[in-house]
Amino acid sequence: MLLLAALTMVGSALPGWRGTDDLTADLAAGRVTYIEYVPVRDTVRWVDDQVRWRQALIAAPLHETPGQPVLGREEEWVRDRIEASGHPVDLVVRNGTGNGWELWLLWVPSKPLRAAATAVWLLTLVHMLTRGGHRVANRWAWFWLFAIGQSGALLYLLLEPLPLWTTGLARRAASDAPSQTGRATGLGRRAAPSRTGRAAKPSTPIRGGTGFVYAVLLAFCSGVLSLGVAVLLR
């Protein structure tokens, strides 16, 4: 669910520029599922075929032109285009530049997907905060990955308490199998014995300070990856 929501948002990092005629044509063809109007930038952004983001300048001309926005009534012009298309499309007016910190889930275009993905994100956060014995990172580290890294919930579901690609059958077999030389680690596996005959010490979870650094790096890498995918979708 979170991955699907992320795919619908990745194109918003760098929407392709189009003209207002393209917006009208996409609306008439029923390809538009979501529209954002940003008054401070005189731009309108829309989602074409669920994942392709487009944007256009709708600054009104000095002289009134048929079919073009009128100065001071740009939002009304967008609403008129939606109504004329005959297709139900959500219009969101964003009264800000969007440069501040925002949880990306709040801007997922599809309302049902946004609600479902946000619920999964919150449940994952609660599970992370209330559950002890994290294998990869402690609570503070995961908190920074959730809050700053933005992709922390996806990583948590993939890596905690055991990697997602570890099948339940394999975990059960590893847990039930008797060990002749190792001891249980509490993770459904047994630590491999060292050359001295003692079990190897389990790895220490990432601490809060290190998690903060990783969160900043994760946010940067996620942004670069989003830009790359957005360029491919333009």
DOPALO-371147 format. One line per 4 residues: number of its first residue (from 1); their letters; for each residue x, y, z of N, C-alpha, C. Coordinates in steps of 0.001 Angstrom, whole numbers, padded with zeros to 6 digits, m for minus. Example, Ala and Ser with C-alpha at 12.3 -4.5 7.8 and 13.67 -1.06 7.14 Angstrom:
REM DOPALO-371147
1	as	013190 m005690 007800 012300 m004500 007800 013200 m003300 007800 ~ 012850 m002250 007080 013670 m001060 007140 012900 000030 007870
//
This chain:
REM DOPALO-371147
1	mlll	000825 m001204 000000 000000 000000 000000 000874 001275 000000 ~ 001869 001291 000880 002765 002440 000926 003568 002578 m000362 ~ 003987 001459 m000914 004760 001508 m002151 003910 002028 m003303 ~ 002655 001602 m003363 001757 002082 m004410 001515 003585 m004266
5	aalt	001330 004042 m003024 001152 005480 m002786 002392 006260 m003206 ~ 003571 005700 m002921 004814 006375 m003308 004939 006483 m004823 ~ 004507 005451 m005534 004589 005472 m006992 003704 006563 m007587 ~ 002549 006818 m006962 001662 007860 m007477 002182 009262 m007179
9	mvgs	003114 009376 m006223 003628 010691 m005835 004979 011033 m006447 ~ 005702 010028 m006915 007091 010267 m007323 007164 011240 m008499 ~ 006172 011225 m009388 006192 012125 m010529 005982 013579 m010170 ~ 005491 013856 m008954 005236 015240 m008544 006529 016012 m008282
13	alpg	007657 015302 m008212 008931 015975 m007943 009338 016884 m009099 ~ 008975 016517 m010312 009376 017318 m011473 008357 017122 m012594 ~ 007171 017729 m012458 006140 017561 m013493 006570 018182 m014824 ~ 006128 017579 m015899 006433 018138 m017210 005569 019363 m017493
17	wrgt	006161 020365 m018138 005434 021594 m018461 004555 021383 m019683 ~ 003324 021845 m019573 002367 021796 m020667 001648 023131 m020746 ~ 000775 023271 m021725 m000028 024468 m021862 m001427 024256 m021301 ~ m002170 025346 m021148 m003542 025230 m020632 m004430 024438 m021585
21	ddlt	m004111 024472 m022881 m004884 023681 m023846 m004723 022185 m023575 ~ m003525 021789 m023124 m003299 020377 m022792 m004138 019969 m021587 ~ m004251 020862 m020601 m005098 020575 m019445 m006545 020395 m019870 ~ m007035 021297 m020726 m008415 021192 m021206 m008639 019889 m021971
25	adla	m007668 019526 m022810 m007787 018297 m023595 m007761 017060 m022700 ~ m006872 017031 m021717 m006797 015886 m020804 m008076 015757 m019981 ~ m008629 016892 m019564 m009895 016859 m018819 m011025 016311 m019686 ~ m011104 016776 m020912 m012167 016332 m021816 m012063 014840 m022116
29	agrv	m010826 014325 m022175 m010620 012900 m022468 m010790 012021 m021242 ~ m010951 012637 m020048 m011137 011852 m018826 m009868 011253 m018273 ~ m008725 011798 m018690 m007444 011247 m018225 m006994 011849 m016897 ~ m007588 012961 m016489 m007157 013662 m015279 m007898 013099 m014070
33	tyie	m007131 012761 m013025 m007730 012220 m011802 m007562 013152 m010599 ~ m006726 014188 m010746 m006419 015049 m009600 m005798 016342 m010116 ~ m006191 017474 m009508 m005648 018775 m009912 m005268 019565 m008667 ~ m004115 020202 m008723 m003664 021133 m007688 m003517 022516 m008303
37	yvpv	m004057 023511 m007626 m003872 024898 m008064 m003059 025620 m006999 ~ m001946 026233 m007419 m001052 026942 m006506 m001089 028428 m006867 ~ m001907 029232 m006164 m002062 030643 m006531 m000767 031448 m006499 ~ 000098 031200 m005503 001311 032014 m005383 002267 031797 m006544
41	rdtv	002106 030709 m007254 002974 030432 m008410 002235 030546 m009734 ~ 000924 030808 m009672 000102 030883 m010889 000239 029618 m011725 ~ 000282 028486 m011052 000428 027219 m011756 m000673 026251 m011343 ~ m000974 025364 m012239 m001894 024268 m011958 m001173 022972 m012305
45	rwvd	m001272 022000 m011411 m000635 020697 m011595 m001725 019639 m011634 ~ m001573 018685 m012522 m002577 017633 m012608 m001931 016276 m012857 ~ m002675 015229 m012501 m002200 013849 m012651 m002894 013236 m013855 ~ m002089 012747 m014772 m002576 012140 m016007 m002328 010635 m015937
49	dqvr	m003408 009847 m016074 m003288 008382 m016034 m002647 007890 m014742 ~ m003045 008460 m013623 m002701 008013 m012269 m001288 008357 m011814 ~ m000291 008338 m012687 001089 008521 m012231 001838 009656 m012921 ~ 001386 010111 m014075 002102 011163 m014806 001613 012536 m014356
53	wrqa	002534 013323 m013806 002205 014668 m013337 002558 015690 m014413 ~ 001647 016657 m014606 001860 017758 m015540 001646 019077 m014798 ~ 002167 020156 m015348 001915 021475 m014780 001872 022515 m015889 ~ 001137 023590 m015630 001006 024656 m016614 000841 025986 m015904
57	liaa	001350 027038 m016530 001140 028398 m016034 m000240 028867 m016470 ~ m000976 029455 m015533 m002301 029969 m015890 m002392 031449 m015562 ~ m001265 032140 m015640 m001288 033579 m015410 m002173 034239 m016463 ~ m003091 035086 m016022 m004037 035721 m016936 m003338 036728 m017832
61	plhe	m003698 036801 m019113 m003105 037805 m020014 m003590 039211 m019672 ~ m002871 040216 m020167 m003250 041595 m019891 m004613 041931 m020492 ~ m004924 041312 m021642 m006208 041548 m022279 m007015 040260 m022245 ~ m008280 040374 m021916 m009136 039192 m021787 m009244 038476 m023125
65	tpgq	m008977 037156 m023080 m008993 036321 m024276 m009950 035166 m024072 ~ m010839 034884 m025029 m011775 033772 m024874 m011047 032455 m024611 ~ m011514 031726 m023605 m010927 030429 m023270 m009717 030498 m022379 ~ m009249 031712 m022081 m008076 031890 m021240 m008483 032446 m019873
69	pvlg	m007629 032236 m018851 m007966 032734 m017509 m008128 034249 m017493 ~ m008980 034727 m016580 m009193 036151 m016381 m008473 036555 m015097 ~ m007811 037701 m015128 m007041 038161 m013984 m007904 038198 m012722 ~ m007438 037510 m011671 m008157 037469 m010408 m009196 036363 m010336
73	reee	m009387 035632 m011426 m010402 034560 m011450 m009798 033265 m011993 ~ m008518 033061 m011726 m007841 031870 m012249 m008426 030584 m011668 ~ m008688 030585 m010353 m009261 029372 m009741 m010630 029075 m010329 ~ m011411 030091 m010534 m012731 029903 m011146 m012600 029321 m012554
77	wvrd	m011573 029767 m013276 m011331 029235 m014621 m011035 027737 m014567 ~ m010221 027315 m013600 m009907 025891 m013461 m011172 025107 m013145 ~ m011985 025606 m012227 m013226 024913 m011873 m014179 024830 m013065 ~ m014221 025873 m013863 m015068 025850 m015055 m014607 024797 m016049
81	riea	m013284 024646 m016183 m012759 023620 m017103 m013134 022222 m016615 ~ m013082 022014 m015296 m013448 020706 m014745 m014931 020437 m014976 ~ m015755 021424 m014697 m017203 021255 m014880 m017561 021017 m016334 ~ m016892 021725 m017237 m017185 021568 m018660 m016782 020189 m019181
85	sghp	m015788 019563 m018538 m015334 018249 m019007 m016358 017156 m018733 ~ m017190 017355 m017702 m018174 016342 m017359 m017615 015177 m016572 ~ m016349 015270 m016152 m015712 014195 m015380 m015441 014685 m013961 ~ m015755 013871 m012958 m015469 014278 m011566 m013975 014249 m011280
89	vdlv	m013416 015402 m010929 m011979 015513 m010647 m011801 016319 m009371 ~ m010958 015839 m008481 m010662 016554 m007241 m009761 017751 m007528 ~ m010133 018911 m007005 m009311 020117 m007110 m008865 020533 m005721 ~ m007554 020662 m005527 m006983 021073 m004248 m006237 022377 m004464
93	vrng	m006552 023382 m003643 m005862 024671 m003703 m004792 024683 m002621 ~ m003544 024823 m003021 m002422 024824 m002077 m001948 026253 m001872 ~ m002298 026807 m000728 m001920 028183 m000408 m000549 028226 000262 ~ 000460 027868 m000470 001832 027856 000039 002767 027460 m001069
97	tgng	004045 027618 m000793 005049 027291 m001805 005404 025821 m001804 ~ 005064 025102 m000704 005402 023687 m000634 006857 023420 m000323 ~ 007589 024469 000163 009015 024292 000447 009277 023790 001857 ~ 008264 023808 002736 008445 023348 004099 008326 021834 004202
101	welw	008557 021333 005454 008459 019888 005652 007007 019460 005614 ~ 006713 018456 004834 005372 017903 004756 005478 016400 004605 ~ 004582 015691 005273 004519 014248 005093 003927 013975 003712 ~ 004667 013280 002880 004267 013102 001489 002935 012387 001356
105	llwv	002567 011566 002334 001309 010827 002252 000094 011747 002205 ~ 000214 012947 002782 m000920 013867 002822 m001279 014405 001450 ~ m000400 014206 000462 m000645 014743 m000873 m000776 013649 m001923 ~ m001052 012426 m001495 m001342 011361 m002454 m002629 011718 m003198
109	pskp	m002637 011708 m004518 m003798 012189 m005276 m005104 011460 m004991 ~ m005073 010132 m004920 m006293 009354 m004716 m006701 009371 m003246 ~ m007927 009809 m002959 m008390 009875 m001570 m008417 008504 m000894 ~ m008990 007457 m001519 m008978 006140 m000864 m007575 005615 m000606
113	lraa	m006693 005778 m001591 m005316 005313 m001414 m004611 006128 m000349 ~ m004865 007448 m000318 m004263 008305 000707 m004693 007870 002103 ~ m005988 007593 002279 m006498 007179 003591 m005921 005832 004009 ~ m005880 004876 003068 m005360 003549 003390 m003872 003597 003702
117	atav	m003100 004326 002883 m001655 004405 003099 m001330 005140 004399 ~ m002088 006187 004714 m001859 006920 005966 m002162 006034 007164 ~ m003233 005221 007062 m003569 004296 008152 m002455 003271 008357 ~ m001921 002745 007257 m000817 001784 007362 000404 002454 007982
121	wllt	000690 003700 007574 001844 004433 008107 001691 004652 009610 ~ 000508 005056 010057 000283 005301 011480 000358 004011 012289 ~ m000222 002933 011775 m000158 001649 012478 001288 001160 012576 ~ 002048 001360 011510 003460 000971 011540 004229 001797 012563
125	lvhm	003920 003097 012635 004579 003962 013620 004250 003518 015045 ~ 002976 003218 015298 002573 002760 016632 003260 001443 016973 ~ 003317 000536 016009 003989 m000754 016240 005462 m000536 016568 ~ 006105 000377 015851 007523 000648 016089 007742 001231 017483
129	ltrg	006855 002152 017917 007029 002814 019212 006717 001901 020396 ~ 005782 000981 020224 005336 000150 021341 006052 m001188 021426 ~ 006668 m001611 020354 007327 m002913 020353 008791 m002756 020721 ~ 009292 m003639 021537 010694 m003631 021921 011495 m004651 021131
133	ghrv	012789 m004677 021381 013653 m005684 020768 013853 m005514 019281 ~ 013982 m004262 018818 014201 m004048 017390 015537 m004641 016965 ~ 015548 m005232 015794 016728 m005944 015321 017705 m005022 014608 ~ 017184 m004093 013780 018040 m003267 012942 018413 m001957 013621
137	anrw	017442 m001283 014248 017681 000027 014853 016782 000189 016073 ~ 017196 001064 017012 016354 001290 018184 015238 002282 017852 ~ 014402 002592 018853 013231 003433 018590 013604 004808 018079 ~ 014613 005451 018680 014988 006794 018259 015480 006804 016813
141	awfw	016271 005806 016465 016773 005734 015089 015615 005563 014101 ~ 014688 004666 014439 013537 004479 013559 012675 005731 013521 ~ 012548 006447 014638 011757 007670 014655 012306 008688 013659 ~ 013626 008870 013647 014222 009806 012700 014029 009330 011270
145	lfai	014106 008050 011040 013901 007519 009698 012457 007717 009238 ~ 011512 007611 010184 010103 007869 009855 009894 009351 009561 ~ 010391 010228 010455 010065 011648 010401 010846 012395 009325 ~ 012164 012163 009246 013011 012902 008321 013261 012100 007048
149	gqsg	013517 010824 007202 013829 010000 006040 012658 009783 005115 ~ 011412 009952 005628 010180 009833 004845 009892 008396 004390 ~ 010912 007613 004157 010721 006231 003705 010924 005229 004833 ~ 010969 005726 006079 011239 004843 007208 010208 003750 007388
153	ally	008934 004059 007133 007889 003054 007309 008086 001891 006345 ~ 008445 002198 005102 008699 001133 004134 009869 000258 004573 ~ 010945 000889 005036 012109 000127 005489 011778 m000707 006709 ~ 010976 m000132 007613 010614 m000870 008830 009836 m002137 008477
157	llle	008872 m002011 007566 008078 m003177 007176 008926 m004208 006440 ~ 009973 m003751 005754 010840 m004678 005038 011831 m005389 005955 ~ 012314 m004688 006990 013446 m005199 007767 013111 m005662 009187 ~ 012013 m005206 009758 011683 m005575 011129 010404 m006417 011177
161	plpl	010335 m007408 012085 011407 m007872 012959 012425 m008747 012242 ~ 011999 m009339 011095 012913 m010080 010243 012696 m009611 008816 ~ 013692 m009715 007952 013511 m009281 006571 012286 m009909 005920 ~ 011580 m009135 005100 010350 m009600 004481 010594 m010798 003584
165	wttg	011797 m010858 002982 012070 m011955 002057 012391 m013273 002766 ~ 012476 m013250 004098 012657 m014488 004854 011301 m015135 005033 ~ 011062 m016279 004451 009746 m016905 004485 009437 m017443 005868 ~ 008146 m017521 006152 007729 m018038 007446 008168 m019473 007651
169	larr	008165 m020266 006583 008588 m021659 006700 010052 m021753 007081 ~ 010862 m020887 006475 012286 m020906 006789 012530 m020461 008223 ~ 011753 m019462 008682 011922 m018995 010060 011534 m020093 011041 ~ 010423 m020781 010728 009984 m021846 011633 010989 m022982 011666
173	aasd	011530 m023335 010505 012504 m024420 010453 013752 m024056 011233 ~ 014191 m022787 011089 015389 m022347 011799 015150 m022307 013295 ~ 013905 m021972 013698 013598 m021865 015118 013460 m023243 015764 ~ 012863 m024199 015024 012592 m025520 015588 013780 m026465 015490
177	apsq	014693 m026175 014583 015806 m027100 014381 016710 m027118 015604 ~ 017091 m028320 016101 018009 m028384 017248 019403 m027932 016845 ~ 020079 m027299 017766 021440 m026824 017509 022423 m027622 018357 ~ 023501 m028032 017709 024494 m028809 018428 025640 m027920 018919
181	tgra	025839 m026804 018239 027000 m025986 018596 026660 m024560 018929 ~ 025499 m024062 018465 025140 m022658 018685 024090 m022529 019749 ~ 023718 m021270 020062 022660 m021013 021023 021620 m020114 020373 ~ 020416 m020089 020928 019342 m019285 020362 019659 m017809 020526
185	tglg	019279 m017050 019517 019518 m015606 019554 018274 m014821 019907 ~ 017092 m015482 019955 015854 m014777 020227 015244 m014186 018981 ~ 015819 m014434 017810 015316 m013892 016555 014837 m015006 015635 ~ 014583 m016198 016190 014145 m017299 015354 015305 m017969 014649
189	rraa	016521 m017607 014971 017712 m018212 014377 018708 m018512 015477 ~ 019739 m019212 015150 020767 m019519 016132 022076 m018928 015678 ~ 022768 m018352 016609 024035 m017708 016272 025074 m018753 015897 ~ 025820 m018454 014870 026869 m019378 014444 028003 m019376 015454
193	psrt	028545 m020527 015762 029641 m020591 016729 030910 m019987 016159 ~ 031684 m019363 017030 032960 m018800 016599 034016 m019891 016641 ~ 035249 m019541 016262 036321 m020530 016250 036689 m020977 017654 ~ 036336 m020167 018641 036660 m020544 020016 035604 m021457 020613
197	graa	034514 m021729 019834 033473 m022604 020337 032316 m021857 020947 ~ 032404 m020501 021075 031315 m019723 021635 030484 m019091 020520 ~ 029195 m018890 020785 028303 m018304 019780 028699 m016861 019509 ~ 028578 m016452 018242 028907 m015075 017864 027883 m014120 018467
201	kpst	028331 m012935 018866 027459 m011933 019487 026559 m011292 018442 ~ 025231 m011203 018701 024328 m010565 017745 024719 m009111 017510 ~ 024430 m008610 016319 024787 m007238 015973 023984 m006252 016808 ~ 024584 m005083 017105 023940 m004052 017916 023053 m003186 017030
205	pirg	021815 m002922 017437 020934 m002063 016627 021507 m000660 016480 ~ 021174 m000009 015399 021610 001364 015143 021027 002283 016207 ~ 021832 003178 016751 021379 004096 017793 020807 005378 017190 ~ 020222 006205 018079 019509 007389 017641 020343 008374 016843
209	gtgf	021568 008692 017312 022422 009643 016609 022771 009178 015215 ~ 023155 007913 015110 023472 007351 013799 022218 007291 012929 ~ 021085 006976 013558 019820 006937 012819 019453 008291 012232 ~ 019766 009378 012974 019490 010731 012468 020298 011000 011205
213	vyav	021582 010617 011235 022437 010813 010058 021904 009994 008884 ~ 021541 008745 009145 020990 007889 008092 019690 008464 007547 ~ 018877 009078 008426 017608 009655 007989 017828 010798 007013 ~ 018823 011661 007315 019139 012768 006410 019626 012225 005068
217	llaf	020494 011220 005107 020986 010621 003873 019863 009943 003101 ~ 018949 009290 003823 017822 008621 003172 016917 009633 002481 ~ 016661 010771 003153 015823 011807 002550 016468 012348 001272 ~ 017789 012560 001326 018499 013063 000140 018443 012048 m001000
221	csgv	018729 010792 m000691 018727 009744 m001720 017327 009540 m002289 ~ 016315 009610 m001427 014936 009448 m001897 014569 010575 m002854 ~ 015023 011799 m002520 014747 012928 m003396 015405 012780 m004755 ~ 016657 012348 m004758 017372 012148 m006023 016703 011062 m006850
225	lslg	016310 009959 m006176 015642 008869 m006886 014310 009329 m007464 ~ 013570 010136 m006676 012278 010647 m007159 012462 011509 m008395 ~ 013480 012363 m008368 013743 013215 m009532 014075 012379 m010760 ~ 014850 011322 m010567 015205 010458 m011678 013988 009778 m012284
229	vavl	013125 009246 m011427 011908 008584 m011927 010969 009602 m012554 ~ 010888 010813 m011946 010015 011846 m012503 010443 012249 m013900 ~ 011759 012315 m014141 012253 012632 m015475 011831 011567 m016487 ~ 011856 010314 m016074 011459 009226 m016974 009964 009262 m017283
233	lr	009167 009780 m016354 007718 009807 m016536 007227 011063 m017260 ~ 008100 011998 m017513 007676 013271 m018140 007230 013044 m019578
//
